[in-house]
C-alpha cells in the first residue's frame, strides 16, 4: 500500500516536472532558434547550416531602417514610459486612497488598453489624430509626439497596476509619522511614500518600456514617412528578404530587454513585485 | 513643554457623531490616558490632536496657542503609533534624524542629538541597523526616540504597546513611563487596556460612545465612579438591580432589602459592588447588609479566590477573598453568609444601556 502510494507520488512528480520543462522549452524554442539563425552563414535559412558568420550583425548597421527604427523605438519607449509614470503615480495614489463614486470603474478603465486589441486601438487613435489634425491644423499624425501619445496609452496599464500593488503594501502610518515630524505633504511624498513604492515604480517602468518597445500593431497606424519603429522596420524587411539580418536584429532586441531586466532586478527584486 | 487643552472638541461624519464635545485639560508634564472600549472615539480624539482628522467643532490649544487649524507638520507633536511606523528604507539613525532634518537643524547638531535620543531608549550601537533587523520592542523604542528627539510640546501615544507580546509589553510600559517622567513631557496615550492605563497614567479619561464619562485619578475612577459605565469598565463589579425606596434604602429585584449611602436618587437604580469589599462567613453577620446564599462558582486566582454566591433567583454577587490555607475555602454548593457595609454600595440610576 505504502509502496504504491509512494510510486504514485513519484509518477506525479515526474509528470509535473516533465510538463514544466516541456512548457519552458516551448517558450524558449523561438528565442533559441532565432539566436541560432542569426549566426548562419547562408542567406536563405536552411538546415543544416552551411557555416557560421557574424556578418548579419554588421549588416544591421548598414541598414538605415534598422538604425533609425531602433533609435525611434528607444525614444518613444523612454518618453512614453516617463509620461506613463508621471500619470500613473498620482492616479494610483488617488485610486488607492480616495473613496469616490466610480473609483472601481476608473481602476478597470485604466487597464483597458491591455484588453483592447492593438489593431483596434491603432485604428481608433489613427482616426482621432486625423480628426484632430483637421480640426486644429497641427501636424499630429506621423509625428513623434503622436507616436508617444499612443504608446503612453499602452504603458499606463502596467505602471498603474504595479504602482497600485506596491501602494497596498505601504503602511500609511509612516506617512503620518513623517508629517508629525514636520514634513509637509510634498516632502512626505518624496522622502517616505516614493521610496516605499519604488519597487512598483521601477517594475512598472520596465514593463511599460518593454511593452512600448515591442509594440507593432498599434504603431503601424501611427508612424509616418521616414519615422518607423524597430518592429515595423523588421516587418518591412521581412516583406522582401528573409536573410538572417532579421534574426540578428531580434537578438539585439532580446539582449536589450534582457539587460534591462537584469539591471532592474539588481535594484528591485522583480519576483517580489510581479 | 506645555499644557494641552481641548474645548468642545467634536467630530461628526454625516449624521454620526463619533466624538461629542470633549473638553479636558492635560496639565504640563502630565501623563493622561484616554481609556475606553473600541469605537468610543478615543483614537479619533488623539488623531484630532495630532492634526490628521479635522474637527467638526471645538478647539485644541497647546499652552495658549490655538492649533486647531494647523496642519500636522506645524504642530510639534511627537507621535508613536501602534504599528511603530518606522521608515523601512532608513536606518535607525536616519529615522531618528528625520524630524531634526525637517527642522533644518545642522549636521553638527543632529548627530549628537540623535545619539542622545538613542542612548535614552538604550539603543546606542543600533544606529546603522534597519528597522526590519530589530525586534518589535526595539522598533517601538526607535519610534519613541524619533518622537522625543524633536522635543515635542506634547507626546501622543496611539496604543503603543498592543503589537508587543505580553512580557515585552510590561517592560516597554515601564520604560515609556520612566522616559516620560524623566523628560517631563505632556503626554496623551490611547489604550483599551485597563491595566496598562491604570499603571501608566497620572490621570485617566474614560470615554464611551464619543463622550467623556469621567476624568480623574485611578482612585477617583475606582472608588468614586461617576456612572454605571465607569463602575463596570474600570475594575470589576457585580451589579444588583432594583429600586431606591427611600434615601438610604434599596430593594433589589430579587427582594433583598439593602442599606446604602443616603442619596437623592429615587426609583429604578443599580448598585455596583467591588468584590473585595464583601465579606464571607460568620463575620458577615455584623455588617449593614448581609444575606445567606449558595456558592455557585469558585475561581482560583493564586493569591486570591473569586467566590460567586447566589443570593436568590435573580441576585448574585462576586466576592474576592485572600487565598489562605488557614482560612475558609468555600466549595460549590456550600451555604454561606455574605455581608458588606452600606458604604460599599455604589448607587446609580438605571441606564438604558
Interface residues (C-beta under 8 A of the other chain):
Chain A: X171 X173 X174 X176 X177 X178 X179 X180 X181 X182 X183 X184 X187 X191 X192 X195 X196 X198
Chain B: X50 X51 X52 X71 X72 X73 X74 X75 X76 X77 X78 X79 X81 X82 X83 X85 X86 X87 X88 X89 X98 X99 X102 X103 X143 X146 X147 X150 X156
